[in-house]
């Protein structure tokens, strides 16, 4: 794996950790009521999607290990281009149910491929 691919994976892992930190001990109501929390979470998801897009284009073999990688990139695009129709419930569901698996995968890749 190239140094650049490692950097993108590192960026994804750091963004995952940040989102987990933002949401720790919080509820959906907290998320919905906090513009700051929503903006920070969405920004970190944008970073995740952008980094995975670069990884997909430049190291497809590593990207192939990211379950739902294309959907994650699509989610990033939705956040940026469809900013006015983002469903907070969907974002929160992803934070709660999908983000931990992505973080685990990225950590494993960095450890085993690194």
Residue pairs with C-beta under 8 A, 6 or more apart in sequence:
1 59
1 62
1 109
1 113
1 114
2 58
2 59
4 54
4 58
4 59
5 55
5 58
5 59
5 62
6 110
6 113
6 114
8 51
8 52
8 54
8 55
9 51
9 55
9 62
9 106
9 109
9 110
10 110
11 47
11 48
11 51
12 47
12 48
12 51
12 52
12 102
12 106
13 103
13 106
13 107
13 110
15 44
15 45
15 47
15 48
15 51
16 44
16 48
16 99
16 102
16 103
16 106
17 103
18 40
18 44
19 41
19 44
19 45
19 95
19 99
20 99
20 100
20 103
22 37
22 40
22 41
22 44
23 31
23 37
23 41
23 95
23 96
26 37
28 88
28 89
28 92
30 37
31 37
31 38
31 41
31 88
31 91
31 92
31 95
32 38
32 88
32 92
38 88
38 91
41 91
41 95
42 79
42 86
42 91
45 75
45 76
45 79
45 91
45 94
46 76
46 79
46 80
48 72
48 76
48 102
49 72
49 73
49 74
49 75
49 76
49 77
49 79
50 76
52 63
52 66
52 69
52 72
52 73
52 76
53 73
53 76
55 62
55 63
55 66
56 63
56 69
56 70
56 73
62 109
62 113
63 69
65 105
65 109
66 72
66 102
66 105
66 106
67 101
67 102
67 105
68 98
72 102
75 94
78 86
79 86
